[in-house]
Amino acid sequence: MEEKKVLIVIGAGPGSGLAVARRFASEGFRPALLGRSQESMDELCEALAGEGVEAYAAPIDLLDADDVRHSVAAVGERFGRIDVLHFNPSVWRDRGVLELTVPELLEDVTFGAGALLPAVQAAHPFLRRGSRILVTGSMAADAPAVAAPSLGIQKAAVRTLATALDKTLEPEGIRAVTMQVNGALAKEGPFAPVAVADALWAASDRPDEEWSSYVPLNG
């Protein structure tokens, strides 16, 4: 029997994270869900189990680089491979630029962008030619909200980091892409979790000759 490919969702939740797990599971992947708490991840796994999908779950502290490395490496060691790493987290902080402090900004950027770095470093030994790094982007990278500018800074930073990773890992046949959601996330419509998951699958499934490190999702 062919060994299942492994998908890691970092920052998994009941919205797009769960939808991505479902979408990739339908393509034969084994999902590994990493999020805020074991309890919340177990709930997602139970939802998937009810649909016949077996998933792995573990907590991850995205503000602790060592914990990020440990959590990602544990998945690689358990299954012997990582085929897709999906980086999904972000922070919405209601704090305008005249009130936002440097520690708050750096904390948000660490959570929503910087954590990708130790995650990929830990995943690297388990990646292989054809592996993909997927980032959920946002229109906030280009048009940050006045009320919560740190989100835009996170998304601009993680898009830049994904581009650098793509250029660095391309010789190994490993590619990275930011799929930028150019609209407000919603339960239904072109920016619903299912639509985001479908777009991420399509972005990851392109051959190298058609690859781009940035793909917009428009309404």
ABEGO torsion letter per residue (X at the ends): XBBBBBBBBBGBBABAAAAAAAAAAAAGBBBBBBBABAAAAAAAAAAAAAAGBBBBBBBBBAABAAAAAAAAAAAAAAAGBBABBBBABBBBBBBBAAABBAAAAAAAAAAAAAAAAAAAAAAAAABBBGBBBBBBBBAAAABBBAABAAAAAAAAAAAAAAAAAAAAAAAAGBBBBBBBBBEBBBABEAABAAAAAAAAAAAAABBAAABBABBBBBX
